[in-house]
Amino acid sequence: MSDSSDDEEWQLSVASEDVECDVCEYEDVAMQCETCLVNLCRGCVQKHLESKVDEKHSISRFPGFIHQYPACSSHDNKRCELYCKDCDDPICITCITSEKHRGHDLQDVLKTFRDRRRSF
């Protein structure tokens, strides 16, 4: 488990020209996948969306943060801190306590996204 300084590192504010695309690792980031927090240049957005694993992902303008906990798609104003491996979805604390995820394999959401980014 990481300490609080690691968590703060994942929420540092930065300018988009200081961050490279996680896919091509060359161009400046312009967009971010809200689902998996992959930072994308304009040229790599389509490639990311066409990926079979990422077909239901949502792209938005780069938020000015290297990484942040994703918003929960089921609960307004909640952030997802865990990832349900069984459902293949990020989940918030309210989701965790629901019947739907009881007994599922859960993992830290930022660890999941770091591992996925490395696999691109």
C-alpha positions as CSV (number, residue, x, y, z in Angstrom):
1,M,0.0,0.0,0.0
2,S,1.3,3.5,-0.8
3,D,1.8,6.3,1.7
4,S,0.1,9.7,1.5
5,S,3.0,11.3,-0.3
6,D,2.5,8.8,-3.2
7,D,-1.2,9.8,-3.4
8,E,-0.3,13.5,-3.5
9,E,2.2,12.8,-6.3
10,W,-0.7,11.5,-8.4
11,Q,-2.6,14.7,-8.1
12,L,0.0,17.3,-9.0
13,S,-1.2,20.3,-11.1
14,V,0.6,20.6,-14.4
15,A,0.4,22.4,-17.7
16,S,-0.6,20.2,-20.7
17,E,2.7,21.1,-22.5
18,D,4.6,19.6,-19.6
19,V,3.0,16.2,-20.0
20,E,3.6,13.7,-22.9
21,C,1.0,11.4,-24.3
22,D,0.9,8.0,-22.6
23,V,0.4,6.2,-25.9
24,C,3.0,7.7,-28.3
25,E,5.2,9.2,-25.5
26,Y,6.1,12.1,-27.8
27,E,3.3,14.6,-28.4
28,D,2.0,17.0,-25.7
29,V,-1.1,15.8,-24.0
30,A,-4.4,17.4,-25.0
31,M,-7.0,15.0,-23.8
32,Q,-7.6,12.4,-21.0
33,C,-9.7,9.3,-20.8
34,E,-12.0,9.9,-17.9
35,T,-12.3,6.1,-17.3
36,C,-8.7,5.0,-17.1
37,L,-6.9,8.4,-16.8
38,V,-4.7,7.8,-19.8
39,N,-3.3,11.1,-21.1
40,L,-3.6,11.4,-24.9
41,C,-2.4,13.7,-27.6
42,R,-5.0,14.6,-30.3
43,G,-3.5,12.0,-32.7
44,C,-3.9,9.1,-30.2
45,V,-7.5,9.7,-29.1
46,Q,-9.0,7.6,-31.9
47,K,-6.5,4.8,-31.4
48,H,-7.5,4.7,-27.7
49,L,-11.2,4.6,-28.4
50,E,-10.8,1.9,-31.0
51,S,-9.1,-0.4,-28.6
52,K,-11.4,-3.3,-27.7
53,V,-10.6,-2.9,-24.0
54,D,-11.4,0.8,-24.1
55,E,-14.6,0.8,-26.2
56,K,-16.8,2.3,-23.4
57,H,-14.4,5.0,-22.3
58,S,-15.0,8.7,-22.3
59,I,-12.5,11.4,-23.5
60,S,-12.4,15.0,-22.2
61,R,-9.9,17.9,-22.3
62,F,-6.8,17.4,-20.2
63,P,-7.9,18.5,-16.7
64,G,-4.5,20.0,-15.6
65,F,-3.7,17.1,-13.3
66,I,-1.4,14.2,-14.1
67,H,-3.7,11.8,-12.4
68,Q,-6.8,12.1,-10.3
69,Y,-9.3,9.7,-8.9
70,P,-12.1,9.2,-11.5
71,A,-15.7,10.3,-10.8
72,C,-18.1,7.6,-10.0
73,S,-20.5,6.9,-12.9
74,S,-23.2,5.7,-10.4
75,H,-22.9,8.2,-7.5
76,D,-22.7,12.0,-8.0
77,N,-19.9,13.8,-6.2
78,K,-18.1,10.6,-5.3
79,R,-14.6,9.6,-6.5
80,C,-13.6,6.1,-7.2
81,E,-10.7,4.9,-5.1
82,L,-10.9,1.2,-5.9
83,Y,-11.3,-0.9,-9.0
84,C,-13.5,-3.9,-9.2
85,K,-11.6,-6.5,-11.3
86,D,-14.7,-8.7,-11.6
87,C,-16.9,-6.0,-13.1
88,D,-13.9,-4.1,-14.8
89,D,-15.1,-0.8,-13.4
90,P,-13.7,1.9,-11.0
91,I,-15.9,2.1,-7.9
92,C,-16.5,4.5,-5.0
93,I,-17.0,3.8,-1.3
94,T,-20.8,3.6,-1.8
95,C,-20.3,1.1,-4.6
96,I,-18.0,-1.0,-2.4
97,T,-20.7,-1.4,0.2
98,S,-23.4,-2.4,-2.3
99,E,-24.6,-5.9,-2.9
100,K,-23.3,-5.8,-6.5
101,H,-19.6,-5.8,-5.5
102,R,-19.8,-8.1,-2.4
103,G,-17.0,-10.7,-2.6
104,H,-15.4,-9.2,-5.7
105,D,-11.7,-8.8,-6.3
106,L,-10.9,-5.2,-5.6
107,Q,-7.6,-3.2,-6.2
108,D,-6.5,0.4,-5.8
109,V,-7.8,2.3,-8.8
110,L,-4.5,4.2,-9.4
111,K,-2.5,1.0,-9.3
112,T,-4.8,-0.5,-11.9
113,F,-4.5,2.5,-14.2
114,R,-0.7,2.7,-13.8
115,D,-0.5,-1.0,-14.8
116,R,-2.8,-0.5,-17.8
117,R,-0.8,2.6,-19.0
118,R,2.4,0.5,-18.8
119,S,0.8,-2.1,-21.0
120,F,0.0,0.3,-23.8
